[in-house]
Amino acid sequence: MQPTPPILDLLLDPSNASASKKFRDNIRAYNSMFAFTSMGAKIDTSVNDQPAPYVFKISGHCHHLMGSLLPVDGESPKFAQLYVFDTAHEVANRLLPFTRDSKSSSLDENIVVDLLRMLDETNELAKLFRKARDKTQNIQSVDYKLRLLGKRNHDSRQYDDPTSNDIGGLVVGDIGDFFSERDIIIECFSGSLKRISKLHPKFMALQYPLLFPYGEDGYSCNIMFVDHGHGKIRKRSRVPMRAYYAYLINERPGCDNTIIKGGRLYQQFLVDAFVNVEEDRLDYIRANQKDLRTEVYKGIHEAVLNGDVEGFSAGKIIVPSSLTGSPRYMINNYQDAMAICRAYGNPDLFITFTCNVNWPEIRRELTKGRIYKHEDKPDIITRVFRSKVIDMLAFIKSGKPFGQIIAGALSFISFLLNITTFYYYYDCLA
């Protein structure tokens, strides 16, 4: 990873007095101001109405949308259009949505100018849209489109920093129907929004320019596992989406990772990434229904025996129990727990294990370099909590505190691992 640009690194530093605090409190607004795409999701802001740590929460379906290069007549430019249209008043146009409802805005115009200059110098996506602005001013015909490549077949290494010429180009006239379905084709004028594929290399860079200040590539289907010469045969040759994002947010000594410095924007990125991982799993299930329609799922046959011959009430798509949080997953775990109760009776202990953000392990990690709040590092809290859960399980199963265990069941672990419940049964004669 490349080092964070100096101006952005200064704003992301919590020790940089009031300037950094105001920026970090409004970092999602600043990012939205420079984003090329919009996030289509229902954001629940009521969770932050009470005095408590900041939480980014969404519900429903989440996707990224992009419009045309130029706005429709009578409308103000938005998102990527701000890089192409009326750039003489660009700063005012970017601040307009945040000052329209109120006379004053908490956003600093000087910070906007500095970030705009930074992106023009470092971000390859911004450079590409600036080139589109320069070229379209000399084109008489309005029939032109901007193409962001989903797959590049250049001779450069996969992980080299791409240039604006590598990632896209301006196309005049009809582009035809032979381009890849993952390419992003941005028309000159369009009254509709286009959904961006989560498999496009620039999917995250388009939405989070402050976390990807260089316009870096993100996840794609052709990322291969590194062969360290151990001679082991892998079941998978390509990196899955979950493994990629887990690798991306991992903190490494000597590596300047801009993403993990993002605070509230980092929270949004994590939620967005997790939603994409879940959607990727659902896409696989949707595309492999023939392999999943086996005799194991007897609910379909039972529905037919009950008279539901059309199968509408049973559902058209089978979601297996392997998908965490699905109905079959919950029923499967419930039946496992009830089977133990039938065999051994009621549990002897009901243990609820919660997380305390003031644990010395968490505080040590938060103050190791820059001093962050615990809400800025949900990944650290999750990793420490999981380590303590595993340690507690090992201690209980050792038999030292309560004696020999004759049965046990893990009933539930939430995504953020903030609460975990266990059922354990002990041999009374031990």
C-alpha positions as CSV (number, residue, x, y, z in Angstrom):
1,M,0.0,0.0,0.0
2,Q,1.1,3.5,-0.8
3,P,1.6,6.0,2.1
4,T,-1.4,8.3,2.9
5,P,-1.1,11.7,1.2
6,P,0.3,14.2,3.7
7,I,-2.7,16.5,3.8
8,L,-5.1,13.6,4.3
9,D,-2.8,11.9,6.9
10,L,-2.8,15.2,8.9
11,L,-6.5,15.4,8.9
12,L,-6.9,11.7,9.9
13,D,-4.5,12.1,12.9
14,P,-6.6,12.4,16.1
15,S,-3.8,14.3,17.8
16,N,-4.1,17.2,15.4
17,A,-6.2,19.3,17.7
18,S,-9.6,20.7,16.6
19,A,-9.1,20.7,12.9
20,S,-8.7,16.9,12.9
21,K,-11.7,16.4,15.3
22,K,-14.1,18.4,13.1
23,F,-12.9,16.6,10.0
24,R,-13.2,13.1,11.6
25,D,-16.7,13.9,12.9
26,N,-17.8,14.8,9.4
27,I,-15.6,12.5,7.4
28,R,-18.6,10.7,5.9
29,A,-19.9,14.0,4.6
30,Y,-16.5,14.9,3.1
31,N,-16.2,11.5,1.5
32,S,-19.7,11.8,0.0
33,M,-18.7,15.2,-1.4
34,F,-15.9,13.7,-3.5
35,A,-17.5,10.2,-4.1
36,F,-18.0,9.2,-7.8
37,T,-21.0,6.9,-6.9
38,S,-23.9,7.1,-4.4
39,M,-24.7,4.4,-1.9
40,G,-28.2,3.0,-2.3
41,A,-29.1,1.9,1.3
42,K,-31.5,2.9,4.1
43,I,-29.3,4.4,6.8
44,D,-30.6,4.2,10.3
45,T,-29.5,7.4,12.0
46,S,-31.8,7.0,15.1
47,V,-29.2,4.7,16.6
48,N,-27.0,7.7,17.2
49,D,-29.6,10.0,18.8
50,Q,-28.6,9.0,22.3
51,P,-25.2,9.8,23.9
52,A,-23.3,6.7,23.0
53,P,-20.4,5.6,20.7
54,Y,-21.1,6.3,17.0
55,V,-22.6,3.4,15.1
56,F,-23.1,3.1,11.3
57,K,-26.3,1.0,10.7
58,I,-28.1,0.2,7.5
59,S,-31.1,-1.9,6.6
60,G,-32.4,-3.4,3.4
61,H,-30.5,-3.9,0.2
62,C,-27.2,-2.0,-0.4
63,H,-25.7,-1.1,-3.8
64,H,-23.7,1.6,-5.5
65,L,-25.2,3.8,-8.2
66,M,-23.7,6.1,-10.9
67,G,-25.4,8.6,-13.1
68,S,-24.3,10.3,-16.3
69,L,-21.3,12.5,-17.0
70,L,-23.4,15.7,-17.3
71,P,-26.6,16.6,-15.4
72,V,-30.0,16.9,-17.0
73,D,-30.9,20.5,-17.8
74,G,-32.1,22.3,-14.7
75,E,-30.5,20.0,-12.2
76,S,-27.4,20.5,-10.1
77,P,-24.4,18.3,-10.7
78,K,-23.9,15.4,-8.3
79,F,-21.1,12.9,-7.4
80,A,-19.0,12.2,-10.5
81,Q,-20.6,15.0,-12.5
82,L,-18.8,17.5,-10.2
83,Y,-15.5,16.4,-11.8
84,V,-16.7,17.3,-15.3
85,F,-19.5,19.9,-15.2
86,D,-19.0,23.6,-14.2
87,T,-15.6,23.1,-12.5
88,A,-15.1,26.8,-12.4
89,H,-17.4,26.8,-9.4
90,E,-16.6,23.3,-8.2
91,V,-16.0,24.1,-4.5
92,A,-19.3,26.0,-4.2
93,N,-21.1,23.2,-6.1
94,R,-19.7,20.5,-3.7
95,L,-20.7,22.5,-0.6
96,L,-24.2,23.4,-1.9
97,P,-26.0,20.2,-0.8
98,F,-24.7,20.6,2.7
99,T,-25.7,24.3,3.0
100,R,-29.1,24.1,1.3
101,D,-31.1,23.1,4.3
102,S,-29.2,25.3,6.8
103,K,-27.6,28.8,6.5
104,S,-24.3,27.5,7.7
105,S,-22.4,24.3,7.4
106,S,-20.0,22.5,9.7
107,L,-17.8,21.7,6.7
108,D,-14.6,23.7,6.2
109,E,-14.2,25.2,2.8
110,N,-10.4,25.3,3.1
111,I,-10.4,21.5,3.8
112,V,-12.5,21.0,0.7
113,V,-10.0,23.0,-1.4
114,D,-7.1,21.0,0.0
115,L,-8.8,17.6,-0.6
116,L,-9.8,18.6,-4.1
117,R,-6.2,19.5,-4.9
118,M,-5.0,16.3,-3.4
119,L,-7.3,14.1,-5.4
120,D,-6.4,15.9,-8.6
121,E,-2.8,15.1,-8.0
122,T,-3.0,11.5,-6.7
123,N,-6.3,9.9,-7.7
124,E,-6.3,8.2,-11.1
125,L,-10.1,8.2,-11.3
126,A,-10.2,11.9,-10.7
127,K,-7.5,12.4,-13.4
128,L,-9.6,10.3,-15.8
129,F,-12.7,12.4,-15.3
130,R,-10.7,15.5,-15.7
131,K,-9.4,14.3,-19.0
132,A,-13.0,13.6,-20.0
133,R,-13.8,17.2,-19.1
134,D,-11.0,18.5,-21.2
135,K,-11.7,16.3,-24.2
136,T,-15.5,16.8,-24.2
137,Q,-15.0,20.6,-24.3
138,N,-13.5,20.1,-27.8
139,I,-16.0,17.6,-29.1
140,Q,-18.9,19.0,-31.1
141,S,-21.1,16.0,-30.9
142,V,-22.7,15.1,-27.5
143,D,-22.7,11.4,-28.4
144,Y,-19.8,10.2,-26.2
145,K,-19.4,7.9,-23.2
146,L,-16.8,7.1,-20.6
147,R,-15.8,3.5,-20.2
148,L,-14.2,2.2,-16.9
149,L,-12.7,-1.2,-17.7
150,G,-13.7,-4.1,-15.5
151,K,-10.9,-6.3,-16.8
152,R,-7.5,-5.0,-18.1
153,N,-5.3,-7.1,-20.3
154,H,-2.2,-4.9,-20.3
155,D,1.4,-6.2,-19.9
156,S,1.9,-4.5,-16.5
157,R,1.8,-6.5,-13.3
158,Q,-1.6,-7.0,-11.7
159,Y,-0.6,-5.0,-8.6
160,D,1.1,-2.1,-10.3
161,D,-0.5,1.3,-9.8
162,P,-2.7,1.8,-12.9
163,T,-2.7,5.1,-14.8
164,S,-5.8,6.9,-16.0
165,N,-5.2,5.6,-19.5
166,D,-5.1,2.0,-18.2
167,I,-8.4,2.1,-16.3
168,G,-10.7,3.7,-18.9
169,G,-11.1,5.9,-21.9
170,L,-13.5,8.2,-23.7
171,V,-15.6,6.7,-26.5
172,V,-17.2,8.8,-29.1
173,G,-20.2,7.4,-30.9
174,D,-21.9,4.0,-30.5
175,I,-19.8,1.7,-28.2
176,G,-21.7,-1.5,-29.3
177,D,-22.6,-4.5,-27.2
178,F,-19.3,-6.3,-27.2
179,F,-17.9,-4.9,-24.0
180,S,-17.6,-6.8,-20.8
181,E,-20.7,-6.8,-18.6
182,R,-18.5,-5.6,-15.7
183,D,-17.3,-2.5,-17.5
184,I,-18.9,0.7,-16.3
185,I,-20.3,2.7,-19.3
186,I,-21.1,6.3,-18.3
187,E,-23.2,8.1,-20.8
188,C,-23.1,11.8,-21.5
189,F,-26.7,12.4,-20.6
190,S,-29.0,10.0,-18.8
191,G,-31.9,10.4,-16.6
192,S,-31.5,7.1,-14.8
193,L,-28.9,5.6,-12.4
194,K,-26.8,2.6,-13.2
195,R,-25.9,0.0,-10.6
196,I,-22.2,-0.8,-10.4
197,S,-21.1,-4.4,-10.1
198,K,-19.4,-5.3,-6.8
199,L,-16.9,-7.3,-8.9
200,H,-15.5,-4.2,-10.6
201,P,-12.0,-3.4,-9.5
202,K,-12.9,0.2,-8.9
203,F,-16.1,-0.6,-6.9
204,M,-14.8,0.6,-3.6
205,A,-12.5,3.3,-4.9
206,L,-15.4,5.0,-6.6
207,Q,-17.4,5.2,-3.4
208,Y,-14.5,5.9,-0.9
209,P,-12.0,8.3,-2.5
210,L,-10.8,9.3,1.0
211,L,-10.0,5.7,1.9
212,F,-8.5,5.0,-1.6
213,P,-6.8,8.3,-2.4
214,Y,-4.9,6.9,-5.3
215,G,-7.9,5.2,-6.9
216,E,-6.4,1.7,-6.2
217,D,-8.0,-1.5,-7.5
218,G,-10.2,-3.4,-5.1
219,Y,-11.5,-7.0,-5.3
220,S,-11.8,-8.8,-8.6
221,C,-12.4,-12.5,-9.4
222,N,-9.0,-13.1,-10.9
223,I,-6.8,-12.5,-7.7
224,M,-4.8,-15.6,-7.2
225,F,-3.4,-17.0,-4.0
226,V,0.4,-16.5,-3.6
227,D,2.4,-19.7,-4.2
228,H,5.1,-19.9,-1.5
229,G,6.5,-23.1,-3.0
230,H,5.3,-25.4,-0.2
231,G,3.9,-27.8,-2.8
232,K,0.5,-28.0,-1.2
233,I,-2.5,-28.3,-3.4
234,R,-5.2,-25.8,-2.7
235,K,-8.9,-26.4,-3.1
236,R,-9.2,-22.8,-4.2
237,S,-6.8,-21.1,-6.5
238,R,-8.5,-17.7,-6.4
239,V,-9.0,-15.4,-3.3
240,P,-12.6,-15.2,-2.2
241,M,-14.2,-11.9,-1.4
242,R,-14.3,-12.4,2.4
243,A,-10.6,-13.3,2.5
244,Y,-9.7,-10.3,0.4
245,Y,-11.4,-7.8,2.7
246,A,-10.0,-9.5,5.8
247,Y,-6.6,-9.1,4.3
248,L,-7.2,-5.5,3.4
249,I,-8.1,-4.3,6.9
250,N,-5.4,-6.2,8.7
251,E,-2.9,-3.9,10.4
252,R,0.7,-4.7,9.6
253,P,3.9,-3.2,11.1
254,G,5.6,-0.8,8.7
255,C,2.6,-0.6,6.4
256,D,0.7,2.7,6.0
257,N,-2.9,1.6,5.6
258,T,-5.2,4.6,4.9
259,I,-8.4,2.5,5.3
260,I,-8.0,1.7,9.0
261,K,-7.4,5.4,9.8
262,G,-10.9,6.3,8.5
263,G,-12.8,6.3,11.8
264,R,-16.5,6.6,11.1
265,L,-15.9,6.2,7.4
266,Y,-14.0,3.0,8.2
267,Q,-17.2,1.8,10.0
268,Q,-19.2,2.5,6.8
269,F,-16.6,0.7,4.7
270,L,-16.7,-2.4,6.9
271,V,-20.5,-2.6,6.8
272,D,-20.5,-2.1,3.0
273,A,-17.8,-4.8,2.6
274,F,-19.8,-7.3,4.8
275,V,-23.0,-6.6,2.8
276,N,-21.0,-7.3,-0.4
277,V,-19.7,-10.6,1.0
278,E,-23.2,-11.7,2.0
279,E,-24.5,-10.7,-1.4
280,D,-21.7,-12.7,-3.1
281,R,-22.7,-15.8,-1.1
282,L,-26.3,-15.3,-2.0
283,D,-25.4,-15.0,-5.7
284,Y,-23.6,-18.3,-5.5
285,I,-26.6,-20.0,-3.9
286,R,-28.9,-18.4,-6.5
287,A,-26.7,-19.6,-9.3
288,N,-26.3,-23.2,-8.0
289,Q,-29.8,-24.1,-7.1
290,K,-29.6,-27.3,-9.0
291,D,-26.8,-28.6,-6.8
292,L,-28.7,-27.6,-3.7
293,R,-32.0,-29.2,-4.5
294,T,-31.2,-32.5,-2.9
295,E,-33.0,-35.0,-0.7
296,V,-31.5,-33.3,2.3
297,Y,-34.1,-30.5,2.1
298,K,-37.1,-32.6,2.8
299,G,-39.2,-29.5,3.5
300,I,-40.1,-29.2,-0.2
301,H,-41.4,-32.8,-0.3
302,E,-43.4,-32.2,2.9
303,A,-44.9,-29.1,1.4
304,V,-46.0,-31.1,-1.7
305,L,-47.5,-33.8,0.5
306,N,-49.5,-31.1,2.3
307,G,-51.0,-30.0,-1.0
308,D,-48.7,-27.1,-2.0
309,V,-48.1,-28.6,-5.4
310,E,-47.2,-25.3,-6.9
311,G,-44.4,-24.8,-4.4
312,F,-45.0,-21.0,-4.0
313,S,-45.4,-21.2,-0.2
314,A,-42.2,-23.2,0.1
315,G,-40.1,-20.6,-1.7
316,K,-38.5,-20.6,-5.2
317,I,-34.9,-20.3,-3.9
318,I,-33.5,-22.7,-1.3
319,V,-31.2,-21.0,1.2
320,P,-29.1,-23.8,2.8
321,S,-28.1,-23.9,6.5
322,S,-24.5,-23.1,5.6
323,L,-25.5,-19.4,5.2
324,T,-25.1,-17.8,8.6
325,G,-28.3,-16.2,9.8
326,S,-30.6,-17.9,7.3
327,P,-33.8,-19.6,8.6
328,R,-32.4,-23.1,8.1
329,Y,-29.2,-22.0,9.9
330,M,-31.2,-20.9,12.9
331,I,-33.4,-24.0,12.9
332,N,-30.4,-26.3,12.6
333,N,-28.7,-24.8,15.6
334,Y,-32.0,-24.8,17.6
335,Q,-32.5,-28.5,16.9
336,D,-28.9,-29.3,17.9
337,A,-29.4,-27.5,21.2
338,M,-32.7,-29.3,21.8
339,A,-31.2,-32.7,21.1
340,I,-28.7,-32.1,23.8
341,C,-31.5,-31.1,26.2
342,R,-33.4,-34.2,25.4
343,A,-30.3,-36.4,26.2
344,Y,-28.9,-34.6,29.2
345,G,-31.7,-32.5,30.6
346,N,-31.6,-28.8,31.4
347,P,-28.2,-27.1,31.2
348,D,-26.3,-26.5,34.4
349,L,-24.8,-23.1,33.4
350,F,-26.1,-20.3,31.1
351,I,-23.1,-18.1,30.4
352,T,-23.4,-14.7,28.6
353,F,-20.0,-13.3,27.7
354,T,-19.9,-9.6,26.8
355,C,-17.2,-7.2,25.7
356,N,-15.7,-4.4,27.7
357,V,-14.0,-1.8,25.6
358,N,-11.8,-0.8,28.6
359,W,-10.1,-4.1,28.7
360,P,-6.3,-3.5,28.9
361,E,-5.7,-5.4,25.7
362,I,-8.0,-3.2,23.7
363,R,-6.7,0.0,25.3
364,R,-3.1,-1.0,24.6
365,E,-3.9,-1.6,20.9
366,L,-5.8,1.7,20.6
367,T,-2.9,3.7,22.0
368,K,-0.1,1.7,20.4
369,G,0.4,4.4,17.7
370,R,-2.1,7.1,17.3
371,I,-4.7,7.4,20.1
372,Y,-8.0,6.3,18.6
373,K,-11.4,5.9,20.2
374,H,-12.8,2.4,20.5
375,E,-15.5,3.2,18.0
376,D,-12.8,3.9,15.4
377,K,-11.4,0.4,15.6
378,P,-14.2,-2.2,15.6
379,D,-11.8,-4.7,14.1
380,I,-9.5,-4.5,17.1
381,I,-12.4,-5.0,19.5
382,T,-13.6,-8.0,17.6
383,R,-10.2,-9.7,17.5
384,V,-9.6,-9.2,21.2
385,F,-13.1,-10.3,22.1
386,R,-12.8,-13.5,20.0
387,S,-9.4,-14.3,21.6
388,K,-10.9,-14.0,25.0
389,V,-13.9,-16.2,24.0
390,I,-11.6,-18.9,22.7
391,D,-9.4,-18.6,25.9
392,M,-12.5,-18.9,28.1
393,L,-13.8,-21.9,26.2
394,A,-10.5,-23.6,26.6
395,F,-10.4,-22.9,30.3
396,I,-13.9,-24.2,30.9
397,K,-13.4,-27.3,28.8
398,S,-10.2,-28.1,30.7
399,G,-12.4,-29.1,33.7
400,K,-10.5,-26.9,36.1
401,P,-13.4,-24.5,37.1
402,F,-16.4,-26.9,37.2
403,G,-15.3,-30.4,36.5
404,Q,-15.6,-32.6,33.5
405,I,-17.9,-31.5,30.7
406,I,-20.3,-34.2,29.4
407,A,-22.0,-31.9,26.7
408,G,-21.8,-28.4,25.4
409,A,-23.4,-26.2,22.7
410,L,-22.5,-22.8,21.3
411,S,-25.9,-21.2,20.7
412,F,-25.2,-17.8,19.1
413,I,-22.4,-15.5,18.0
414,S,-23.3,-12.1,16.5
415,F,-21.4,-10.6,13.6
416,L,-19.6,-8.0,15.7
417,L,-19.1,-10.6,18.5
418,N,-20.3,-8.3,21.2
419,I,-22.4,-11.0,23.0
420,T,-22.0,-14.7,23.1
421,T,-24.1,-17.3,24.9
422,F,-23.0,-20.8,25.8
423,Y,-24.8,-23.9,27.2
424,Y,-22.7,-26.4,29.1
425,Y,-23.5,-29.6,30.9
426,Y,-21.3,-31.0,33.7
427,D,-20.9,-34.4,35.1
428,C,-22.2,-34.1,38.7
429,L,-20.0,-37.0,39.9
430,A,-16.8,-35.3,38.7
